């Protein structure tokens, strides 16, 4: 195990509440929730309870929640489902997750410029809404998964309603869910994407919230599950763990966010003191970003080498979205923000989570200067000192 885990934005450890909720389901002999016998009815009850918990967290009705295999499927379902149902093309910001960018491009859609923090440019969006074929969907993530920048979904939705009233609004709320109230921040969106493993639930389960009256064509066909919007036997164990983790997240969110914001402040200050030319991206104001993400860039550094050096020193980190790890190109998010390629090439994402501690911050600050120096080829100890 690493001395410090600072990759919570990729996945965060299971919450004890999720483990406790899943254990009896794993140990039991429950039936298929689609069946009619007693065991099936008990399974259906657990699934309905889980759906209610997810709906409560997002300020939705239970029937508006579709369980999926994760955030990627939920994003794909939102974009392809609206595109097929309306026959109109989608739009998204150029800083969206690949799970949004990919289906938008596959559907013949296009991207909209962002500002230097990664927020969608509303003036550019207004121009796109008034030009070319009609738009079926605008997707704007609630918080950026690489930089942590927050997006006003209400502001996007207001512009869309004014310029193109028949256009639907989708938000990927995966990166925001651990930190801010989803019910208030996603109220203006017709569709909302969630993922369990970003809030301390198990991987392999997520949800798409589809507000009543929103048309949606299914991606998966073959059964009547999820009100015929997503075929397949439900992941009951995953749904139960997801619901428990999300409920715990909502319960503890304010206290956790305040504690993690203090850890982030220490981390940012330490990086600035120890590596004087480091550039931390994203808004400095706490109310315009998530508390768990620090995206620091180091000129003259190869991001992959830096991550590997930190790993050898006992610190788990990443250079951006885990879905793009291994890619040789600089982050598309940083490119959309206008970050110079030579700076983006040295990007390091250090992300905190619900169980992060002061010891995690101390561990990374203890080894980061040597790791950066080695990655730059400067004179440094033969090995980065482990804590």
GIGIPE-V925960 format. One record per residue. N is the residue number from 1. RES is the residue in three letters. OMEGA is omega in degrees with one decimal (999 if undefined). Layout:
# GIGIPE-V925960
n;res;omega
N;RES;OMEGA
N;RES;OMEGA
This chain:
# GIGIPE-V925960
n;res;omega
1;UNK;177.2
2;UNK;174.3
3;UNK;-177.4
4;UNK;178.2
5;UNK;180.0
6;UNK;177.7
7;UNK;-178.5
8;UNK;178.4
9;UNK;175.8
10;UNK;172.0
11;UNK;-177.6
12;UNK;-177.5
13;UNK;177.0
14;UNK;173.7
15;UNK;178.2
16;UNK;178.8
17;UNK;179.1
18;UNK;178.7
19;UNK;-178.6
20;UNK;-179.5
21;UNK;-175.9
22;UNK;-173.6
23;UNK;-179.6
24;UNK;178.1
25;UNK;177.8
26;UNK;-177.0
27;UNK;-175.7
28;UNK;179.4
29;UNK;-176.5
30;UNK;-179.9
31;UNK;176.9
32;UNK;-177.5
33;UNK;179.8
34;UNK;-177.3
35;UNK;-175.6
36;UNK;-177.2
37;UNK;-172.1
38;UNK;-179.4
39;UNK;178.2
40;UNK;179.3
41;UNK;177.2
42;UNK;176.6
43;UNK;179.5
44;UNK;178.2
45;UNK;178.3
46;UNK;179.4
47;UNK;178.8
48;UNK;178.0
49;UNK;178.4
50;UNK;179.1
51;UNK;177.8
52;UNK;-177.9
53;UNK;178.0
54;UNK;178.9
55;UNK;179.7
56;UNK;-177.6
57;UNK;-175.9
58;UNK;-177.2
59;UNK;-177.4
60;UNK;171.0
61;UNK;-177.4
62;UNK;-178.4
63;UNK;179.2
64;UNK;-176.5
65;UNK;174.9
66;UNK;175.6
67;UNK;-179.8
68;UNK;178.3
69;UNK;179.5
70;UNK;-178.9
71;UNK;-178.9
72;UNK;177.7
73;UNK;180.0
74;UNK;176.9
75;UNK;179.9
76;UNK;179.7
77;UNK;179.7
78;UNK;-173.2
79;UNK;179.8
80;UNK;-178.2
81;UNK;177.6
82;UNK;-179.2
83;UNK;179.9
84;UNK;-177.6
85;UNK;-175.7
86;UNK;-175.1
87;UNK;-177.9
88;UNK;-173.6
89;UNK;178.1
90;UNK;173.4
91;UNK;170.8
92;UNK;176.0
93;UNK;179.5
94;UNK;-178.8
95;UNK;-179.3
96;UNK;173.1
97;UNK;178.9
98;UNK;179.4
99;UNK;172.9
100;UNK;-178.8
101;UNK;-176.7
102;UNK;179.5
103;UNK;176.5
104;UNK;179.3
105;UNK;179.6
106;UNK;-179.6
107;UNK;179.4
108;UNK;179.3
109;UNK;-178.1
110;UNK;-178.6
111;UNK;-178.9
112;UNK;-178.9
113;UNK;175.9
114;UNK;171.8
115;UNK;-173.1
116;UNK;174.1
117;UNK;179.2
118;UNK;176.0
119;UNK;179.7
120;UNK;179.9
121;UNK;-174.3
122;UNK;177.6
123;UNK;177.4
124;UNK;177.9
125;UNK;179.3
126;UNK;177.8
127;UNK;-179.9
128;UNK;-179.0
129;UNK;-178.2
130;UNK;-176.2
131;UNK;172.8
132;UNK;-179.4
133;UNK;-178.6
134;UNK;-177.1
135;UNK;177.8
136;UNK;-173.3
137;UNK;168.6
138;UNK;179.1
139;UNK;179.3
140;UNK;-174.6
141;UNK;-178.2
142;UNK;175.2
143;UNK;-178.7
144;UNK;-174.5
145;UNK;179.8
146;UNK;-173.2
147;UNK;-179.6
148;UNK;-179.2
149;UNK;176.4
150;UNK;179.6
151;UNK;174.5
152;UNK;177.4
153;UNK;177.8
154;UNK;178.8
155;UNK;176.8
156;UNK;-177.7
157;UNK;178.6
158;UNK;178.2
159;UNK;-179.8
160;UNK;179.8
161;UNK;-178.3
162;UNK;-174.0
163;UNK;-175.1
164;UNK;-171.5
165;UNK;-178.8
166;UNK;-178.8
167;UNK;179.6
168;UNK;-178.2
169;UNK;176.8
170;UNK;172.2
171;UNK;171.5
172;UNK;-176.1
173;UNK;-174.6
174;UNK;-176.1
175;UNK;-178.4
176;UNK;-171.3
177;UNK;-179.6
178;UNK;-163.6
179;UNK;-174.3
180;UNK;-178.1
181;UNK;-176.6
182;UNK;-176.1
183;UNK;-178.5
184;UNK;-174.1
185;UNK;179.6
186;UNK;-174.2
187;UNK;-176.2
188;UNK;-177.4
189;UNK;175.8
190;UNK;-178.2
191;UNK;-177.1
192;UNK;178.9
193;UNK;176.5
194;UNK;176.8
195;UNK;-172.7
196;UNK;-170.2
197;UNK;174.3
198;UNK;178.6
199;UNK;179.2
200;UNK;173.8
201;UNK;-178.2
202;UNK;172.5
203;UNK;176.8
204;UNK;178.3
205;UNK;177.5
206;UNK;-179.9
207;UNK;167.8
208;UNK;174.2
209;UNK;-179.7
210;UNK;-177.2
211;UNK;179.5
212;UNK;180.0
213;UNK;179.0
214;UNK;-179.6
215;UNK;-178.7
216;UNK;174.4
217;UNK;-178.7
218;UNK;171.5
219;UNK;-178.6
220;UNK;-178.7
221;UNK;177.7
222;UNK;179.0
223;UNK;-177.5
224;UNK;-176.6
225;UNK;178.3
226;UNK;179.6
227;UNK;178.2
228;UNK;178.8
229;UNK;179.6
230;UNK;-176.6
231;UNK;176.1
232;UNK;178.0
233;UNK;-176.5
234;UNK;173.9
235;UNK;-172.9
236;UNK;-179.8
237;UNK;179.5
238;UNK;-179.2
239;UNK;179.2
240;UNK;177.9
241;UNK;177.6
242;UNK;-177.9
243;UNK;-179.7
244;UNK;179.6
245;UNK;-178.9
246;UNK;177.5
247;UNK;177.5
248;UNK;177.7
249;UNK;179.2
250;UNK;-179.6
251;UNK;-173.2
252;UNK;-166.6
253;UNK;-175.7
254;UNK;-179.3
255;UNK;-179.7
256;UNK;-179.3
257;UNK;179.3
258;UNK;-179.9
259;UNK;-178.5
260;UNK;176.1
261;UNK;177.2
262;UNK;176.2
263;UNK;179.6
264;UNK;179.4
265;UNK;176.9
266;UNK;-178.1
267;UNK;-179.6
268;UNK;178.9
269;UNK;179.7
270;UNK;177.5
271;UNK;-179.8
272;UNK;180.0
273;UNK;-172.5
274;UNK;177.1
275;UNK;-166.0
276;UNK;-177.9
277;UNK;176.9
278;UNK;178.3
279;UNK;177.5
280;UNK;-175.7
281;UNK;178.9
282;UNK;-178.9
283;UNK;177.4
284;UNK;-176.4
285;UNK;-178.1
286;UNK;-177.1
287;UNK;179.3
288;UNK;-179.7
289;UNK;177.1
290;UNK;-176.9
291;UNK;-170.8
292;UNK;-170.7
293;UNK;170.9
294;UNK;177.0
295;UNK;-178.1
296;UNK;179.7
297;UNK;-178.5
298;UNK;-179.1
299;UNK;178.4
300;UNK;-177.8
301;UNK;170.9
302;UNK;-172.9
303;UNK;-179.3
304;UNK;178.9
305;UNK;-179.6
306;UNK;179.1
307;UNK;179.7
308;UNK;177.6
309;UNK;177.3
310;UNK;179.1
311;UNK;178.4
312;UNK;179.6
313;UNK;175.3
314;UNK;-179.9
315;UNK;177.6
316;UNK;179.8
317;UNK;178.9
318;UNK;176.6
319;UNK;179.4
320;UNK;-178.3
321;UNK;178.4
322;UNK;179.6
323;UNK;179.4
324;UNK;178.7
325;UNK;-177.5
326;UNK;178.7
327;UNK;-176.7
328;UNK;-177.0
329;UNK;173.3
330;UNK;-176.5
331;UNK;175.0
332;UNK;177.9
333;UNK;-179.9
334;UNK;175.6
335;UNK;179.0
336;UNK;179.4
337;UNK;-180.0
338;UNK;178.7
339;UNK;-179.0
340;UNK;-176.7
341;UNK;-178.6
342;UNK;176.3
343;UNK;179.2
344;UNK;-179.7
345;UNK;179.6
346;UNK;-176.9
347;UNK;177.6
348;UNK;176.2
349;UNK;174.9
350;UNK;-173.9
351;UNK;-178.1
352;UNK;-178.1
353;UNK;-172.3
354;UNK;-178.1
355;UNK;178.9
356;UNK;-176.3
357;UNK;174.0
358;UNK;179.7
359;UNK;176.9
360;UNK;179.2
361;UNK;178.8
362;UNK;-176.2
363;UNK;-177.8
364;UNK;179.5
365;UNK;-179.9
366;UNK;-173.9
367;UNK;-174.5
368;UNK;-177.8
369;UNK;178.5
370;UNK;180.0
371;UNK;178.6
372;UNK;179.5
373;UNK;179.0
374;UNK;179.9
375;UNK;177.6
376;UNK;-179.4
377;UNK;-179.6
378;UNK;177.5
379;UNK;-177.1
380;UNK;177.1
381;UNK;-176.7
382;UNK;177.3
383;UNK;173.8
384;UNK;-175.8
385;UNK;175.1
386;UNK;-179.6
387;UNK;999
